[in-house]
């Protein structure tokens, strides 16, 4: 019962953060500045929230090193997910990112010796079909933007999958009790990465930054960033804990599958997205793939 409640909270926090990211991405004209500023604020708030939840405690060199790697990958995941939301449909981006569950699922089989069922192999194959349907190159004028979105989505896909692997890696070690410190280090590194990137871009685009802060950066956008940071902290802390006690082939597909279905609903009800028939078919196949990866049978 406890794990079920935690799963629901984690999925809710992830969905809320995704919707707010999509909304924010639509509000800014200077996307490059926005990506790094958004991630810097979110990462700072996440680290501060986690510190308030339980402090940093003792941190081993193992936790420090894995936390640094986790932070860099998390920053890239945040940035390329934002880029994907901006360059392509919210629903289909969620499909591609959710299918990243295959990475920790396979890692559970090859690294930790967890079992993988035949039905999950079918899910993997359907995942490839889904990704094939993800971009419609039939219309020449949209080829460039479609390719750009697909590249952003694939990078987000890989980074999201690696986040799951690193969560499992840390929570299966002798240092799993350092959970809070691990995440604080990770978000601190993510903050530094985006803050440095933001200041480098700012030094080269001074006029653009001034225009950005005067016309685009509103108080409510900062509130959105703070909420996203709190959601990220909650989502990551719960997922990190559950990844150590639930098999990868069960935990990651359930988390990603539930988020995928809820995001698809949100894309239609909130963002009024219209997809081509090919993309609807691909998204349906993607949802089926995630369900099969959950091994419901």
C-alpha positions in Angstrom: 0.0 0.0 0.0 2.8 2.4 0.9 4.6 1.8 -2.4 1.4 2.3 -4.3 0.8 5.7 -2.7 4.4 6.7 -3.4 3.9 5.7 -7.0 0.8 7.8 -7.4 2.6 10.9 -5.8 5.6 10.4 -8.1 3.5 10.1 -11.2 1.4 13.1 -10.3 4.6 15.2 -9.7 6.1 14.1 -13.0 2.9 14.9 -14.9 2.5 18.4 -13.3 6.1 19.2 -14.1 5.8 18.1 -17.7 2.6 20.2 -18.3 4.3 23.3 -16.7 7.4 22.8 -18.8 5.4 22.6 -22.0 3.5 25.7 -21.0 6.7 27.6 -20.2 8.3 26.6 -23.5 5.5 28.2 -25.4 5.9 31.5 -23.6 9.5 32.4 -24.5 10.9 33.6 -27.8 14.6 33.2 -26.8 14.6 29.5 -26.3 18.4 29.0 -25.7 18.4 31.4 -22.8 15.2 29.9 -21.4 16.4 26.3 -21.5 19.4 27.0 -19.2 17.7 29.5 -17.0 14.7 27.2 -16.5 17.0 24.2 -15.6 19.2 26.3 -13.3 16.2 27.5 -11.3 14.5 24.1 -11.2 17.8 22.4 -10.1 18.4 25.0 -7.4 14.9 24.7 -6.0 15.1 20.9 -6.2 18.4 20.8 -4.2 17.0 23.3 -1.6 13.8 21.2 -1.3 15.7 18.0 -0.7 17.9 19.7 1.8 14.8 20.9 3.7 13.4 17.3 3.6 16.4 15.6 5.2 19.6 17.5 4.9 22.7 16.3 3.1 24.2 13.9 5.7 27.4 11.9 5.2 28.4 11.4 1.5 30.8 8.8 0.4 33.1 9.2 -2.6 31.0 6.7 -4.5 27.8 8.7 -3.9 29.7 11.9 -4.8 30.9 10.6 -8.2 27.7 8.9 -9.2 25.8 12.0 -8.1 28.0 14.2 -10.3 27.3 12.0 -13.3 23.6 11.9 -12.5 23.5 15.7 -12.3 25.1 16.1 -15.7 22.7 13.6 -17.3 19.7 15.2 -15.5 20.6 18.6 -16.8 20.9 17.3 -20.4 17.6 15.5 -19.9 15.8 18.6 -18.7 17.2 20.8 -21.5 16.5 18.4 -24.4 13.0 17.5 -23.1 12.3 21.3 -23.1 13.6 21.5 -26.6 11.5 18.5 -27.6 8.3 20.1 -26.2 9.1 23.3 -28.1 9.9 21.7 -31.5 7.3 19.0 -31.5 4.0 17.7 -30.1 3.7 17.3 -26.3 1.9 13.9 -26.6 4.4 12.3 -29.0 7.4 13.7 -27.1 6.0 12.0 -24.0 5.7 8.7 -26.0 9.3 8.8 -27.0 10.6 9.8 -23.5 8.4 7.2 -21.8 9.8 4.4 -24.1 13.1 5.1 -22.5 11.9 2.6 -19.9 13.5 0.0 -22.1 17.0 1.1 -21.1 16.7 0.5 -17.3 14.5 -2.6 -18.0 17.3 -4.2 -20.1 19.9 -3.0 -17.6 18.0 -4.9 -14.9 18.3 -8.1 -17.0 21.9 -7.7 -18.1 23.5 -6.1 -15.0 21.4 -7.3 -12.0 20.1 -10.6 -13.4 16.5 -9.7 -13.2 14.1 -11.7 -15.4 12.6 -10.4 -18.7 9.5 -12.0 -20.2 8.8 -12.8 -23.8 5.9 -10.3 -23.8 8.4 -7.6 -22.9 10.5 -8.4 -25.9 7.4 -7.9 -28.0 7.1 -4.5 -26.3 10.6 -3.6 -27.3 9.9 -4.4 -30.9 6.7 -2.4 -30.9 8.8 0.5 -29.4 10.9 0.5 -32.6 7.7 0.6 -34.7 6.5 3.5 -32.6 9.7 5.5 -33.1 9.5 4.8 -36.9 6.1 6.3 -37.0 7.1 9.3 -34.9 8.1 11.6 -37.7 6.2 12.1 -40.9 8.6 13.0 -43.6 5.9 13.0 -46.3 5.7 16.8 -46.3 8.9 18.4 -47.5 8.4 21.7 -45.7 8.2 20.0 -42.3 11.2 17.7 -42.8 13.8 19.9 -41.2 11.6 20.7 -38.1 10.6 17.1 -37.8 14.2 15.9 -37.9 15.2 18.5 -35.3 12.4 17.4 -33.0 13.4 13.7 -33.4 17.0 14.4 -32.5 16.0 16.3 -29.4 13.5 13.6 -28.4 16.1 10.8 -28.9 18.7 12.6 -26.7 16.0 13.1 -24.1 15.1 9.4 -24.5 18.6 8.2 -23.8 19.2 10.6 -20.9 15.9 9.6 -19.3 16.8 6.0 -19.6 20.3 6.6 -18.1 18.7 8.4 -15.2 16.8 5.2 -14.4 20.0 3.1 -14.7 22.0 5.4 -12.3 19.1 5.4 -9.8 19.1 1.6 -9.8 22.9 1.5 -9.7 23.1 3.7 -6.6 20.2 2.1 -4.7 21.7 -1.4 -5.3 25.0 -0.3 -3.7 26.1 -0.3 -0.1 25.6 3.5 0.0 21.8 3.5 -0.8 21.1 5.2 2.6 22.8 8.3 1.2 19.8 8.9 -1.0 19.2 12.5 -0.1 22.8 13.5 -0.3 23.1 11.8 -3.7 20.2 13.8 -5.2 21.4 17.1 -3.6 24.8 16.6 -5.2 23.1 15.7 -8.6 20.9 18.8 -8.6 23.7 21.0 -7.5 25.8 19.9 -10.4 22.8 20.3 -12.7 22.4 23.9 -11.4 26.1 24.7 -11.9 26.1 23.3 -15.5 23.1 25.4 -16.5 24.1 28.5 -14.6 27.5 28.5 -16.3 25.9 27.9 -19.7 23.5 30.7 -19.1 26.2 33.2 -18.2 28.3 32.2 -21.2 25.3 32.8 -23.5 24.5 36.0 -21.7 28.0 37.4 -22.2 27.6 36.9 -25.9 24.0 38.1 -26.2 23.7 41.0 -23.7 21.0 42.8 -25.6 19.0 39.6 -26.0 19.2 38.9 -22.2 18.1 42.4 -21.4 15.1 42.1 -23.8 14.4 38.6 -22.3 14.3 39.9 -18.7 12.2 43.0 -19.5 9.5 41.5 -21.7 9.5 37.7 -21.2 10.6 36.9 -17.6 7.4 37.5 -15.6 6.9 36.7 -11.8 4.5 33.9 -12.6 7.1 32.2 -14.8 9.4 32.1 -11.8 6.6 30.6 -9.8 6.2 27.9 -12.4 10.0 27.2 -12.2 9.8 26.9 -8.5 6.9 24.5 -8.6 8.7 22.4 -11.3 11.7 22.3 -9.0 9.6 21.0 -6.1 7.9 18.4 -8.3 11.3 17.3 -9.6 12.7 16.9 -6.1 9.6 14.8 -5.0 9.6 12.7 -8.1 13.3 11.9 -8.0 13.4 11.1 -4.3 10.5 8.7 -4.5 11.7 7.1 -7.8 15.2 6.7 -6.3 13.8 4.9 -3.3 11.4 2.7 -5.2 14.1 1.7 -7.8 16.0 -0.1 -5.1 13.1 -2.2 -3.9 11.1 -2.9 -7.0 12.4 -4.9 -10.1 13.4 -2.6 -13.0 11.1 -4.5 -15.4 8.1 -3.6 -13.2 8.9 -0.2 -11.7 10.1 1.8 -14.7 7.4 0.6 -17.2 4.6 1.4 -14.7 6.0 4.8 -13.9 6.6 5.7 -17.5 3.4 4.0 -18.8 1.1 5.8 -16.4 2.7 9.2 -17.2 2.5 8.5 -20.9 -1.3 7.8 -20.8 -2.0 10.9 -18.6 0.2 13.1 -20.8 -1.6 12.0 -23.9 -4.9 13.0 -22.3 -3.4 16.3 -21.1 -2.1 17.1 -24.7 -5.6 16.8 -26.1 -7.5 18.5 -23.2 -5.1 21.2 -22.2 -2.9 21.9 -25.3 -5.5 21.0 -28.0 -2.9 19.2 -30.0 -3.9 17.6 -33.4 -1.8 14.8 -34.6 -1.7 13.1 -38.1 -3.2 9.7 -38.5 0.3 8.2 -38.7 1.3 9.8 -35.4 -1.9 8.7 -33.7 -1.2 5.1 -34.8 2.4 5.4 -33.6 1.3 6.8 -30.3 -1.2 4.0 -29.8 1.5 1.5 -30.6 3.8 3.2 -28.1 1.2 3.0 -25.3 0.7 -0.7 -26.1 4.5 -1.2 -26.0 4.8 0.4 -22.6 1.9 -1.8 -21.3 3.6 -4.9 -22.6 6.9 -3.8 -21.0 4.9 -3.8 -17.7 4.2 -7.5 -18.3 0.5 -7.4 -17.3 0.2 -11.1 -18.0 
